[in-house]
Amino acid sequence: MSPPIMASGTYPCHGSSRSHFSHDFPLTLLAVTLYLYRKRKPVLYTMLPMLLVLGATISAMFMSIYKAISTDQWMVAIVGGVILFLSLWAVVEAILVVRRIRVS
C-alpha cells in the first residue's frame, strides 16, 4: 500500500506554500497596501511587513524547489514552480496597478 500523496510526494512544498496560500497573509497585505496607496494614505506600515513575509515565502519556495530538483522529486518541483509562478504573477500585477495609479 502506498502512502498518501501529501506524505510521499508534495509535502516538502507544504511548509513554504502554506504561509503564502493558506494564511494569505502576504497577499492580504499586498491588497491592503494597494488600497491605501490608491487612497493616498501612508503605506509603509503594511508594505514593509508585506515585503518581509513575501520575501521569506518566495525564498523558502525557491529552496524547496531546488531541494526537490536535487533529489529528483519532480512532482514537488512542478507544484512548487506553479505556486512560485502564481506568487510572482500577483506581485507583477500589483506593480502594474501601482504604475496605473501613478499615471492617473
Secondary structure, DSSP 8 states (H G I E B T S, - for coil): ----HHHHTSHHHHHHHIIIIIS-HHHHHHHHHHHHHHTT---HHHHHHHHHHHHHHHHHHHHHHHHHHHTT-HHHHHHHHHHHHHHHHHHHHHHHHHHHHHH-
